[in-house]
């Protein structure tokens, strides 16, 4: 499952897989937005009949705030998704 993270003026936008599932992580509502993001990811995993051990690949634009990236990673790991990798880009 690919998780794309893009910077936006208010924080970041997370695209889940190839679907139109997106969640905005706003600097002012980050905790609630992260909870909404993990709920959508869990729903996506269930719909695609994936398991917690299936690989997750994070693809992050270079201008995403480090704080957002680490919080997104931590929430994924905390949800039991432990096979998380990063796609290297130039």
C-alpha positions in Angstrom: 0.0 0.0 0.0 1.4 3.4 -1.0 1.0 6.4 1.2 1.8 9.7 -0.6 2.4 12.8 1.6 2.3 16.2 0.0 2.9 19.6 1.7 0.0 22.1 1.7 -0.1 25.6 3.2 -2.0 24.4 6.3 0.1 21.3 6.9 0.1 18.2 4.7 -2.2 16.0 2.5 -2.1 12.3 2.7 -3.2 10.2 -0.3 -3.9 6.5 0.6 -3.1 4.1 -2.2 -4.2 4.7 -5.7 -7.8 5.6 -4.6 -9.2 9.0 -4.2 -8.8 8.6 -0.4 -7.2 11.7 0.9 -6.9 13.3 4.4 -5.6 16.7 5.2 -3.4 17.0 8.2 -3.9 20.6 9.4 -1.4 22.1 11.8 -4.2 23.3 14.1 -6.1 20.0 14.2 -3.2 17.5 13.8 -4.3 14.9 16.4 -7.9 14.6 15.1 -6.7 14.6 11.5 -4.2 11.8 12.3 -7.0 9.8 13.9 -9.1 10.2 10.8 -6.2 9.2 8.6 -5.5 6.0 10.4 -9.2 5.1 10.4 -9.2 5.5 6.6 -6.1 3.5 6.2 -7.5 0.7 8.3 -10.7 0.8 6.2 -8.6 0.6 3.1 -6.6 -2.4 4.4 -9.8 -4.2 5.3 -11.5 -3.4 1.9 -8.4 -4.7 0.1 -8.1 -7.8 2.4 -4.6 -6.8 3.5 -2.9 -7.7 6.7 -1.0 -5.6 9.3 2.2 -7.3 8.1 1.7 -6.2 4.5 4.3 -3.6 3.3 3.5 0.1 3.5 5.5 2.4 1.3 5.7 6.1 2.2 6.3 8.5 -0.7 6.9 11.9 0.6 7.5 15.2 -1.3 10.6 17.1 -0.2 8.8 20.0 1.3 6.7 18.1 3.8 7.4 19.2 7.4 9.5 16.7 9.3 7.1 16.9 12.2 4.2 15.7 10.0 6.2 12.9 8.5 7.3 11.5 11.9 3.8 11.8 13.4 2.3 9.9 10.4 5.0 7.2 10.6 4.5 6.9 14.4 0.7 6.5 14.0 1.1 3.8 11.3 3.6 1.9 13.5 1.4 2.3 16.6 -1.5 0.8 14.6 0.6 -2.4 14.2 1.8 -1.7 10.7 5.5 -2.5 11.1 6.7 -3.2 7.5 7.0 0.5 6.6 9.5 1.7 4.0 10.3 5.0 2.3 10.7 5.4 -1.4 13.8 7.4 -2.1 13.3 10.3 -4.5 15.7 12.9 -5.8 
